[in-house]
Amino acid sequence: MGKTLGYARISTNEGQDIQSQKARLEDLGAVVVFCETGNGSSLNGRDQLEAALRLLEPGDELLALHPDRLARDTGDLLTIAKRIVEKKAILRIHDPAITFDGSDMMGEVLLIVFGLVGSIEKHFIKARQRRGIEAAKLRNVYKGRPSTIDFNRVKELHAEGMRPTDIAREMKIGRASVYRALAA
């Protein structure tokens, strides 16, 4: 038997604690736990998951506490499982108890079922979010997502003679965002 790598993910730092997941994974035998904060709706930008998958060797195991910690989408969950099996490693999910090594059709069926549960849950989360936004708009208190771009810095750089393309590169933002900031 190889090493057990753990993977823990929380959606946000607000009200969620990744340390409890990490401690539980270590209790279950993970020698290293890869921790990530971010949305489970996509595999994009999941650097810690990618690092864990890259480190897997034949006979190793990737351990997650729940299927939704890996993915909230059936296709993504199966993609992760397939990548693990291609490395001749094993995917183990603690709750519900699922062990997937590619040899048992029931393991794949369970991944599909819990992937669907994650997709349904994602749908309900988005629906609640939309209802909350609509209610806030009706009360005229909705402000939208806060801007992550420093408009003043964009204007300063432009005033110093920097071109929009160079500003975008410097600030690691899109050119359209630069033009939007300059127009504001």
C-alpha positions in Angstrom: 0.0 0.0 0.0 1.3 3.4 -0.9 0.8 6.8 0.8 -2.5 8.4 1.5 -2.9 12.0 0.4 -5.8 14.0 1.7 -7.8 16.8 0.0 -9.8 19.4 1.9 -11.8 22.2 0.4 -14.0 24.9 1.8 -16.0 27.3 -0.3 -15.2 30.5 1.6 -13.3 31.6 4.7 -16.4 33.1 6.1 -17.9 30.7 8.7 -16.1 27.6 7.5 -13.0 26.0 9.0 -10.7 23.9 6.9 -8.7 22.8 9.9 -11.4 20.4 11.1 -11.3 18.7 7.7 -7.6 18.6 7.7 -7.5 17.1 11.2 -10.1 14.5 10.3 -8.2 13.5 7.1 -5.0 13.1 9.1 -6.8 10.9 11.7 -7.9 8.8 8.7 -4.3 8.3 7.7 -3.5 11.1 5.3 0.2 11.9 5.5 -0.2 15.1 3.6 -3.4 17.2 3.3 -3.9 19.6 0.4 -6.1 22.4 1.5 -8.0 24.8 -0.8 -10.5 27.6 -0.5 -12.7 28.0 -3.5 -15.7 27.0 -5.4 -16.2 23.3 -6.1 -18.4 24.0 -9.2 -15.4 23.8 -11.5 -12.0 22.2 -11.7 -10.4 25.4 -13.0 -8.1 27.1 -10.5 -8.0 24.2 -8.2 -4.2 24.3 -7.8 -4.1 22.1 -4.6 -6.2 19.4 -6.2 -3.9 19.4 -9.2 -0.9 19.2 -6.9 -2.4 16.2 -5.1 -3.2 14.5 -8.4 0.3 15.1 -9.8 1.9 13.5 -6.7 -0.1 10.3 -6.8 1.9 7.2 -7.6 0.7 3.6 -8.2 -0.8 2.2 -5.0 -1.4 5.6 -3.5 -4.7 6.8 -2.3 -6.5 10.2 -2.6 -8.8 10.7 0.4 -11.6 13.2 0.7 -14.2 13.4 3.5 -17.2 13.9 1.1 -17.8 13.8 -2.6 -18.7 17.5 -2.7 -15.3 18.4 -1.4 -13.9 17.1 -4.6 -16.6 18.3 -7.0 -20.2 19.5 -7.2 -20.6 18.0 -10.7 -20.9 14.5 -11.9 -18.6 15.0 -14.9 -15.9 16.7 -12.7 -16.1 14.0 -10.1 -15.7 11.2 -12.7 -12.9 13.1 -14.3 -11.0 13.3 -11.0 -11.7 9.6 -10.4 -10.5 8.6 -13.9 -7.3 10.6 -13.5 -6.6 8.8 -10.2 -7.2 5.4 -11.7 -5.0 6.2 -14.7 -2.2 6.7 -12.2 -3.0 3.2 -10.8 -4.1 4.9 -7.5 -7.3 4.8 -5.6 -9.9 7.4 -4.7 -11.4 7.0 -1.3 -14.3 9.0 0.1 -14.9 8.7 3.8 -18.6 9.6 4.0 -20.4 7.9 2.3 -17.8 5.1 2.2 -16.7 4.9 -1.5 -13.5 3.3 -2.7 -12.9 3.6 -6.4 -10.0 1.9 -8.2 -11.7 1.4 -11.6 -12.3 -2.3 -11.1 -15.7 -2.2 -9.5 -18.8 -0.8 -11.4 -20.6 -0.1 -8.1 -17.9 2.4 -7.2 -18.5 4.3 -10.4 -22.3 4.1 -9.9 -21.9 5.6 -6.4 -19.7 8.4 -7.8 -22.4 9.2 -10.4 -25.2 9.2 -7.8 -23.3 11.5 -5.4 -22.1 13.7 -8.3 -25.8 14.1 -9.2 -26.6 15.0 -5.6 -23.8 17.6 -5.8 -25.2 19.0 -9.0 -28.7 19.3 -7.5 -27.3 21.0 -4.4 -25.4 23.4 -6.6 -28.6 24.2 -8.5 -30.4 24.9 -5.2 -27.6 27.1 -3.9 -27.7 29.2 -7.1 -31.5 29.5 -6.9 -31.4 30.7 -3.3 -28.7 33.2 -4.3 -30.8 34.5 -7.1 -33.8 34.9 -4.8 -31.7 36.8 -2.3 -30.3 39.1 -5.0 -33.8 39.8 -6.3 -35.1 40.5 -2.8 -32.2 42.9 -2.1 -32.9 44.7 -5.4 -36.5 45.2 -4.5 -35.4 46.8 -1.2 -32.8 48.9 -3.1 -30.0 47.5 -1.0 -28.3 45.3 -3.6 -24.8 46.6 -4.4 -23.5 43.7 -6.5 -20.2 42.1 -6.0 -17.5 44.5 -4.8 -15.0 45.5 -7.4 -11.7 43.8 -7.2 -10.0 46.4 -9.4 -8.5 49.5 -8.0 -10.0 52.1 -10.4 -7.8 54.9 -8.9 -4.6 52.9 -9.6 -5.7 52.4 -13.2 -6.3 56.1 -13.6 -3.0 56.9 -12.0 -1.1 54.6 -14.4 -3.0 56.1 -17.3 -2.2 59.6 -16.2 1.5 58.6 -16.0 1.3 57.8 -19.8 0.9 54.1 -19.6 -1.2 52.5 -22.4 -4.3 50.4 -21.5 -2.7 47.2 -22.7 0.3 47.8 -20.4 -1.9 48.7 -17.5 -3.8 45.5 -18.0 -0.6 43.5 -18.0 0.8 45.3 -15.0 -2.4 44.9 -12.9 -3.1 41.4 -14.2 -6.6 42.4 -15.4 -8.3 42.5 -18.8 -8.1 45.4 -21.1 -11.9 45.8 -21.0 -11.6 46.3 -17.3 -9.0 49.0 -17.8 -11.3 50.8 -20.3 -14.3 50.4 -17.8 -12.2 51.9 -15.0 -11.1 54.8 -17.2 -14.7 55.6 -18.2 -15.9 55.5 -14.6 
